[in-house]
Amino acid sequence: MNYIYKYISGLILVTSIIFTGCKKQLDLVPLNQVSSETYWKTPDDAIKFATYAYTFLPNQNSVYYEAYSDNAYSKSTGVRIFGNGTYTALNTSNNWSYAPIRHCLIFLRDVEKVPNLDASLKKRLIGEVKFILAFRYFLLTTFYRDVPLVEKVFETGQEADIPKTPKAQITAKIITWLNEAADGLPTSYPAADNGRITKGAAYALLSRIYLYNSKYSEAASEAKKAMDLNIYRLYQGTTPDPKQDYFNFFQEMGDYSSEDILSYGYYGANEGANTLRNILGSILVIGNNLVNPSANLVSDYESDLGYYPYTNDPRYTPTAPFENRDPRMRQTLYYPGTYETVNPANPEQKQFDPFNSAGDKIGADQGTNTGFSWTKNVQRTAYPIYSGANNWKILRYAEVLLNFAEATNEISGPTTDVITALDKIRERAGMPTVAATFALRATGISQSTMRDFIRHERRIELAGDGLRYFDILRWKIGEEVLNGPIYTIDASAGINAISTAGGKVNTYPKTVIENRVFTAKNYIWPIPQSAIDASKGILMQADEWK
């Protein structure tokens, strides 16, 4: 159960009265709505308003970002266009919204009106809201680059019609907000406040922002601050097989654990309709399969001995391509022949079979499109029925280690600190150490080879987390990895794990699903035409999209 989001459920009416209204380009509120002067009367009002801002953090829908990248394909047209490069300024996206920013600015203005608000609580709440404000601007600038920078609450459309501000200037403001937030945030909370933003979350987000902006010294420094708090570590459970720890972290048992720096929480399974079963489960798994792992991602997993590509492993067999692979592959996705226990108390199992099973079949209305389906991030108690309420992990310690390793390598090459950070991630996954892997491949360790290794490790460790697309953008590799056809599984040789009894088949030809296009202009998105039309000639489209 998550206290914050249970608390939020009672606030929707209050915030909608203060907050909703017509949509201008910067989301103004009609002046005939209830004035905020009638609201800010008690400390509890401030807590409620700040808490509601948590709904603007990245949530389970971030998995759609995977389909913008080479990690996944989506059958949803509204998502697929952003992966195949056919979107235009006429296409809508929730990523362009100033409503969350307005909410945060209202809080920062009106919290000063609250009588008898404890000074330390006030400082903490301001820190939480500044963190969320910074996160929203970070997303805006990551997608759209230069956007209007709003720092006060506008009351009229004329006020709101302002030009774009350069990304660098906005990023400087984001960093200021996050540093101010960190100053007022605690390192941890009592259990009743699980899920609230901490000092470590501010450091982790700062490390991501600096890394995305190629500020490597700052990125390494902020990651090290989070590491030096000595309260985070990679999740380690109590299961008999430690190789399941990676999977279990993304289950309910991993919520608010030592690796979970910040997550978007959900009610327990029996406490309301807003559960991950109803939201994330419907996106990822059997029943809708709106987002499927790509064959390209699956082929990128090493063998469990560290061979890369995995076909270099002497044990490789074309009819058993999923055997002897990085354990994270099975803990991230279903592939043909995968078994899932229906009930831990019942030995009966069901098999993922995209060649024959009606619920799984490639191209079927509710089946997969690629031959694969996700298991990571979805709590499972039965196949193909999913339930539970595991949180969406926004910031986790593994990313901090990867940020630190990448930034440090860019500064000073593959130092011991770089290798140590990577070894923690690989050892948790059940993979060979960095030194053993490089020795196996007979590849010398240099800044360049380590850069390639870290980029690959990010793709595998963070697969399904919704971050691969942003790595592609910042590394400027879109033309390389997001151009050309995307394929289904290639099971031309057959899959031994699929029985052919009773007329079933175990083969499937490599088939083109779609052709993708990525050019230089796709490194940023066009500002929605609706926002430009609402402006009076002041908000201008990005040059690449004119």
C-alpha positions in Angstrom: 0.0 0.0 0.0 1.2 3.5 -0.7 0.2 6.3 1.7 0.7 9.2 -0.7 -1.5 7.9 -3.4 -4.2 6.8 -1.0 -4.1 10.3 0.4 -4.3 11.8 -3.1 -7.6 10.0 -3.9 -9.5 12.4 -1.6 -8.0 15.5 -3.2 -9.2 15.2 -6.7 -12.3 17.3 -6.1 -10.4 20.0 -4.3 -7.7 20.4 -6.9 -10.2 20.2 -9.8 -12.1 23.1 -8.3 -8.9 25.2 -8.0 -7.1 23.9 -11.0 -9.2 22.8 -14.0 -10.3 25.0 -16.9 -9.9 25.8 -20.5 -6.7 24.9 -22.3 -4.7 27.8 -23.5 -1.2 27.2 -24.8 0.0 27.4 -21.1 -3.1 25.9 -19.5 -4.8 28.8 -17.8 -7.5 28.5 -15.3 -10.8 30.4 -15.9 -11.2 33.4 -13.6 -14.7 32.3 -12.6 -13.4 29.3 -10.7 -13.1 29.2 -6.9 -10.4 31.5 -5.8 -7.3 30.1 -4.1 -8.0 32.7 -1.4 -10.6 30.4 0.0 -8.4 27.4 0.2 -5.1 28.0 2.0 -6.4 28.0 5.6 -4.6 25.1 7.4 -1.3 23.2 7.2 -3.3 20.2 6.0 -4.3 22.3 3.0 -0.7 22.8 2.1 0.1 19.1 2.5 -2.8 18.1 0.3 -1.9 20.5 -2.5 1.8 19.5 -2.4 0.8 15.8 -2.3 -1.4 16.1 -5.4 1.6 17.3 -7.3 3.0 13.7 -7.1 0.5 12.7 -9.7 2.6 14.7 -12.2 5.6 12.4 -11.8 6.4 9.8 -14.4 4.1 6.8 -14.0 3.4 3.4 -15.7 2.7 5.1 -19.0 6.4 5.7 -19.3 6.7 2.2 -20.6 5.4 3.6 -23.9 8.8 5.4 -24.3 10.2 1.9 -24.9 8.2 1.7 -28.1 9.7 5.0 -29.2 13.1 3.2 -29.1 14.6 0.1 -30.6 13.6 -1.8 -27.4 9.9 -2.3 -28.3 7.0 -2.0 -30.8 3.5 -0.9 -30.0 0.3 -1.8 -31.8 -1.2 1.4 -30.6 -1.2 3.9 -33.5 -0.9 6.9 -31.2 2.3 5.4 -29.7 3.7 3.8 -32.8 4.0 7.1 -34.8 6.6 8.3 -32.3 8.6 5.2 -32.8 8.5 5.1 -36.6 9.0 8.8 -37.1 5.7 9.7 -38.8 4.5 12.1 -36.1 4.0 15.8 -37.0 3.0 18.9 -35.1 -0.6 17.9 -35.5 -0.2 14.8 -33.3 -1.0 15.2 -29.6 1.1 14.1 -26.7 0.7 14.4 -22.9 4.3 15.4 -22.8 3.3 19.0 -23.7 1.4 20.3 -20.7 1.8 23.3 -18.5 -1.0 22.3 -16.1 1.5 20.5 -13.8 3.8 23.5 -13.8 0.9 25.8 -13.0 -0.1 23.6 -10.0 3.4 23.7 -8.7 3.7 27.5 -9.1 0.3 28.0 -7.4 1.7 26.1 -4.4 4.9 28.0 -4.3 3.0 31.3 -4.3 0.2 30.4 -2.0 1.9 28.3 0.6 3.0 31.6 2.1 -0.6 32.3 3.1 -1.0 29.2 5.3 -1.1 30.1 9.0 0.7 28.1 11.7 2.6 26.0 9.1 5.7 24.5 10.8 8.8 26.0 9.3 10.6 22.7 8.7 7.5 21.1 7.2 7.1 24.1 4.9 10.7 23.9 3.8 10.2 20.1 3.1 7.0 20.6 1.1 8.6 23.4 -0.9 11.4 21.0 -1.7 9.0 18.3 -2.9 7.2 20.7 -5.2 10.3 22.2 -6.6 11.6 18.7 -7.4 8.4 18.0 -9.3 8.5 21.3 -11.0 12.1 20.7 -12.1 11.2 17.2 -13.3 8.4 18.5 -15.5 10.6 21.1 -17.1 13.3 18.5 -17.6 10.8 16.4 -19.6 9.6 19.3 -21.6 13.1 20.4 -22.6 14.2 16.8 -23.3 11.4 16.4 -25.8 11.0 19.9 -27.2 14.3 21.6 -26.4 13.4 25.3 -26.2 10.1 26.0 -24.5 8.5 28.9 -22.6 9.9 29.2 -19.1 7.0 30.1 -16.7 8.0 31.1 -13.2 4.8 32.8 -12.0 1.0 32.1 -12.1 -0.6 33.7 -15.1 -4.1 35.0 -14.8 -4.8 36.1 -18.3 -4.2 34.7 -21.8 -2.2 37.8 -22.7 0.2 37.2 -19.9 0.5 33.5 -20.9 1.5 34.3 -24.4 5.3 34.3 -24.1 8.2 33.2 -26.3 10.4 30.2 -25.9 13.4 30.3 -23.6 16.7 28.5 -24.6 17.1 25.0 -23.2 20.4 25.9 -21.5 18.7 28.7 -19.5 15.9 26.4 -18.4 18.3 23.7 -17.4 20.2 26.1 -15.2 16.9 27.0 -13.5 16.0 23.2 -13.1 19.4 22.7 -11.4 18.8 25.6 -9.1 15.3 24.2 -8.1 16.8 20.8 -7.5 19.6 22.1 -5.3 17.1 24.1 -3.3 14.9 21.1 -3.0 17.8 18.9 -1.8 18.5 21.4 0.9 15.0 21.1 2.4 14.5 17.3 1.9 15.2 14.5 4.4 17.2 11.4 3.5 14.3 9.2 4.6 10.8 9.2 6.0 8.8 7.1 8.5 6.9 4.2 6.9 3.7 6.2 6.8 5.3 8.6 4.4 6.9 6.0 2.1 7.2 7.3 -1.4 7.9 11.0 -0.6 10.7 12.7 -2.4 14.1 12.5 -0.6 17.4 14.2 -0.7 18.8 11.1 -2.5 16.1 11.5 -5.2 17.2 15.0 -5.8 20.8 13.9 -6.2 19.7 11.0 -8.5 17.7 13.3 -10.8 20.5 15.8 -10.9 22.9 13.1 -12.0 20.5 12.1 -14.8 20.0 15.7 -15.9 23.7 16.5 -16.0 24.5 13.3 -17.8 21.8 14.0 -20.4 23.4 17.4 -20.9 27.0 15.9 -21.2 28.1 17.6 -18.0 30.1 14.6 -16.9 31.9 16.0 -13.8 28.7 17.2 -12.3 26.9 14.0 -13.2 29.5 11.9 -11.5 29.5 14.2 -8.5 25.7 14.1 -8.0 25.7 10.3 -8.4 28.5 10.0 -5.8 26.4 12.1 -3.4 23.6 9.6 -3.6 26.0 6.7 -3.3 27.7 8.3 -0.3 24.5 8.6 1.6 25.1 4.9 2.3 21.3 4.1 2.4 21.0 2.7 -1.1 22.1 -0.7 -2.5 20.9 -3.0 -5.2 17.9 -5.1 -4.2 18.7 -8.4 -2.5 15.8 -10.5 -1.5 15.5 -13.8 0.5 14.7 -16.1 -2.4 16.7 -19.3 -2.8 17.9 -18.1 -6.2 19.7 -14.7 -6.0 19.4 -14.5 -9.7 15.8 -13.6 -9.2 16.6 -10.5 -7.3 16.5 -8.4 -10.4 13.0 -9.6 -11.2 11.8 -9.3 -7.7 12.8 -5.7 -7.3 10.1 -4.9 -9.9 7.5 -6.8 -7.9 5.6 -5.5 -4.9 8.3 -6.9 -2.6 10.8 -4.4 -4.1 8.7 -1.3 -3.4 10.4 1.1 -1.0 13.4 -1.2 -0.8 17.0 -0.1 -0.7 17.2 0.2 -4.5 13.9 2.2 -4.8 15.0 5.8 -4.7 11.6 7.2 -5.9 8.6 5.4 -7.4 5.0 6.1 -8.4 2.9 4.2 -5.9 -0.3 2.3 -6.2 -3.0 1.0 -3.9 -2.8 -2.6 -2.7 -4.7 -5.0 -4.9 -7.8 -5.0 -2.8 -8.0 -1.3 -2.1 -9.4 0.2 -5.2 -9.5 0.2 -9.0 -6.2 2.2 -9.5 -4.0 -0.8 -9.4 -1.1 -1.8 -11.6 -3.1 -4.8 -12.7 -5.6 -2.5 -14.3 -3.1 0.0 -15.7 0.3 -1.3 -16.4 -0.9 -4.9 -16.9 -3.2 -3.9 -19.6 -0.4 -2.2 -21.5 2.2 -4.9 -21.3 0.9 -8.4 -21.0 -1.4 -11.0 -22.5 -4.9 -9.5 -23.1 -3.8 -6.3 -24.8 0.0 -6.5 -25.5 0.1 -2.8 -26.5 3.8 -2.8 -26.1 6.1 -5.7 -27.1 9.8 -6.2 -26.6 11.6 -6.1 -30.0 13.5 -8.9 -31.5 16.4 -6.5 -31.7 16.4 -6.1 -27.9 16.2 -9.8 -27.3 19.2 -10.4 -29.7 21.3 -7.9 -27.7 21.4 -10.0 -24.5 24.7 -11.6 -23.9 25.2 -15.3 -23.1 25.4 -16.0 -19.4 29.1 -16.5 -19.7 29.5 -13.0 -21.2 29.8 -13.8 -24.9 28.6 -11.0 -27.1 26.9 -11.5 -29.4 25.5 -14.5 -27.7 25.9 -16.6 -30.9 29.7 -16.6 -30.2 29.0 -18.8 -27.2 30.2 -22.4 -28.1 27.0 -23.7 -26.5 24.7 -21.7 -28.9 22.2 -23.8 -30.8 19.9 -22.2 -33.4 16.9 -24.1 -32.3 17.4 -23.1 -28.6 18.5 -19.4 -28.9 17.1 -18.4 -25.5 19.1 -20.9 -23.5 22.3 -19.9 -21.6 21.5 -16.2 -21.8 21.9 -13.2 -19.4 19.4 -14.1 -16.6 17.9 -10.6 -16.9 16.4 -11.6 -20.3 14.1 -14.1 -18.7 13.3 -11.7 -15.8 12.4 -9.0 -18.3 10.4 -10.8 -21.0 8.6 -13.9 -22.2 10.0 -15.7 -25.2 8.6 -18.7 -27.0 8.7 -21.7 -24.8 8.7 -19.8 -21.5 6.8 -21.5 -18.7 4.9 -19.7 -16.0 3.4 -21.3 -12.9 -0.3 -20.6 -12.7 -0.4 -20.9 -8.9 2.6 -21.5 -6.6 0.5 -24.1 -4.8 -0.3 -25.9 -8.1 2.4 -27.5 -10.2 0.4 -26.8 -13.4 2.2 -24.5 -15.8 1.3 -22.5 -18.8 3.6 -21.9 -21.8 4.1 -18.7 -23.7 3.5 -19.8 -27.3 3.2 -17.1 -29.9 3.0 -19.6 -32.7 -0.1 -21.5 -31.6 -1.8 -20.1 -28.5 -4.8 -17.9 -29.2 -3.9 -15.5 -26.4 -0.3 -15.2 -27.4 -0.3 -15.6 -31.2 1.7 -13.2 -33.3 -0.6 -10.7 -35.0 -3.7 -11.8 -33.1 -6.0 -9.1 -31.8 -4.8 -9.7 -28.2 -1.5 -11.4 -28.9 2.0 -10.2 -29.4 3.3 -8.6 -32.6 6.9 -9.4 -32.2 6.9 -12.9 -30.7 7.8 -11.6 -27.2 6.0 -10.1 -24.2 7.1 -8.3 -21.1 7.2 -9.8 -17.6 9.3 -7.1 -15.9 7.3 -4.4 -14.0 4.1 -6.5 -13.9 3.4 -8.4 -10.7 2.3 -11.9 -11.6 0.3 -14.4 -9.5 -1.0 -16.4 -12.4 -0.5 -16.7 -16.2 -2.1 -15.0 -18.1 -3.9 -13.3 -15.2 -1.9 -10.6 -13.4 -2.7 -8.8 -10.2 -1.0 -6.8 -7.6 0.1 -3.3 -7.1 3.8 -3.0 -7.6 5.0 0.6 -8.0 6.5 2.2 -11.2 10.2 2.8 -10.4 11.1 6.4 -11.4 14.6 6.5 -10.0 16.6 3.5 -8.8 20.1 2.9 -7.5 21.1 0.8 -10.5 20.7 3.9 -12.7 22.8 6.0 -10.3 25.6 3.4 -10.6 25.3 3.5 -14.3 25.3 7.3 -14.4 28.4 7.3 -12.2 30.2 4.8 -14.4 29.4 6.5 -17.7 30.2 10.0 -16.4 33.5 8.9 -14.7 34.6 7.0 -17.8 34.0 10.1 -19.9 36.1 12.1 -17.5 39.0 9.8 -16.8 38.5 6.5 -18.6 37.9 3.0 -17.1 39.0 3.6 -13.5 38.6 1.1 -10.7 35.6 3.1 -9.5 33.9 2.6 -12.9 34.5 -1.1 -12.9 33.4 -1.5 -9.3 30.1 0.2 -10.0 29.4 -2.0 -13.1 30.5 -5.1 -11.2 27.8 -4.5 -8.6 25.1 -4.5 -11.3 26.4 -7.5 -13.1 27.0 -9.6 -10.0 23.5 -8.9 -8.9 22.2 -10.1 -12.3 24.3 -13.3 -12.1 26.7 -12.2 -14.9 30.5 -12.3 -15.0 32.5 -9.4 -13.8 33.8 -6.7 -16.1 37.3 -8.1 -16.1 36.2 -11.6 -16.7 33.9 -10.5 -19.6 36.6 -8.4 -21.3 39.1 -11.3 -20.9 36.6 -13.8 -22.4 36.1 -11.6 -25.4 39.9 -10.8 -25.7 39.1 -7.1 -25.8 41.3 -4.6 -24.3 39.8 -2.2 -21.8 40.0 1.4 -22.9 37.8 4.5 -22.6 36.3 3.7 -26.0 35.6 0.0 -25.4 34.3 0.8 -21.9 31.9 3.4 -23.4 30.5 0.7 -25.7 30.2 -1.7 -22.7 28.4 0.8 -20.5 26.0 1.8 -23.2 25.1 -1.9 -23.8 24.8 -2.5 -20.0 22.4 0.5 -19.7 20.2 -1.0 -22.5 20.0 -4.4 -20.8 19.8 -3.3 -17.1 17.3 -0.5 -17.9 15.2 -2.4 -20.5 11.5 -1.7 -19.8 12.3 1.3 -17.6 11.4 3.8 -20.3 14.9 5.3 -20.5 16.4 3.8 -23.7 14.8 6.4 -26.0 16.4 9.2 -24.1 19.8 7.5 -24.3 19.4 7.3 -28.0 18.6 11.0 -28.2 21.5 12.1 -26.1 24.0 9.8 -27.7 22.9 11.0 -31.2 22.5 7.4 -32.5 19.0 7.7 -33.8 19.9 7.5 -37.4 21.8 4.3 -36.6 19.3 2.4 -34.5 15.9 3.9 -35.4 16.0 3.6 -39.1 14.9 0.7 -41.3 12.7 -2.3 -40.7 11.6 -3.7 -37.4 11.1 -7.5 -37.4 9.3 -10.2 -35.6 11.2 -13.1 -34.0 13.2 -15.2 -36.5 12.2 -18.8 -35.7 13.0 -20.1 -39.1 15.0 -22.9 -37.6 12.3 -23.9 -35.2 12.2 -23.6 -31.4 12.8 -26.8 -29.6 10.9 -25.7 -26.5 7.6 -25.6 -28.5 6.1 -29.0 -29.0 4.8 -29.9 -32.5 2.4 -32.5 -31.1 -1.2 -32.3 -32.3 -0.4 -30.4 -35.4 1.3 -27.4 -33.6 4.1 -25.6 -35.3 7.4 -24.3 -33.8 8.6 -22.2 -36.6 8.0 -18.6 -37.6 9.7 -16.7 -40.4 11.4 -13.4 -39.8 8.8 -10.8 -40.9 8.9 -7.1 -41.2 6.4 -5.4 -38.9 7.0 -1.8 -40.0 9.7 0.5 -41.4 11.0 3.2 -39.3 12.4 6.6 -40.3 14.7 8.8 -38.2 16.3 12.0 -39.4 18.1 14.8 -37.7 14.9 16.7 -37.0 13.6 13.8 -34.8 16.1 14.6 -32.1 13.4 17.0 -30.9 9.7 17.0 -31.2 7.6 19.7 -32.8 5.7 22.0 -30.5 2.0 21.0 -30.9 0.2 23.0 -33.6 -2.7 23.6 -31.2 -0.3 25.5 -28.8 1.1 27.6 -31.6 -2.4 28.4 -32.9 -3.5 29.5 -29.4 -0.6 31.9 -29.3 -0.7 35.3 -31.0 2.3 34.8 -33.1 4.8 34.7 -30.2 5.2 31.0 -29.6 7.2 29.8 -32.6 7.8 26.3 -34.0 11.3 24.7 -33.8 13.3 25.5 -36.9 13.6 21.8 -37.8 9.9 21.5 -38.0 8.9 24.7 -39.9 
